[in-house]
Amino acid sequence: MVQFIRLILWKINRCGIGIAAGFALLLLASQAGAFQFKDTQGKTHTLADYQGRWVVVNFWATWCPPCLEEIPDLISLYENRKDVMVIGVAMEFSDPQVVMKFVEAMSISYPTILGSRQIASQLDDISMLPSTYFFDPDGRPAARKLGIVTRESIEAFIDSR
């Protein structure tokens, strides 16, 4: 973690983004590794649980067309790549049963979290759906993507690292 913080501080200094923005980025980086999510099956997931694997945390909603478009790719990634863990966080719902019926209808096989602003705040202030967060096999934040992701784009990102 110390090495990661040094890297962030070096990037802050090099980019000249300013102290306040730099500390906000550093705060996100230090908090991002500390998530704890309980899925719909009652299992708790932490980043440390998946040491040695890429972790993809995807925030989505049943009413969001781009979210629905990327779900089949996330399922495929989860089912076919043992070096990748996908966790889906359903947001902005009024009835958990609607989410669960949707998960069943879409055959979502990766863990699903019934999210909230409080749950999402463990990673960031989610301002757009879909939002996807990537953590490398060492548990370090690797990227954040606002908008749709594809299996192809995720694999290209992983393969480039």
Buried (B, 14 or more C-beta within 10 A) or exposed (E): EEEBEEEBBEEBEEEEEEEEEBEEBBEBBBBBBEBEBEBBEEEEBBBEEBEEBBBBBBBBBBEBEBBBEBBBBBBBBBEEBEEBBBBBBBBBBEEEEEBBEBBEEBEBEBBBBBBEEEBBEBBBEBEEBBBBBBBBBEBBBBEBBEEBBBBEBBBEBBEEE
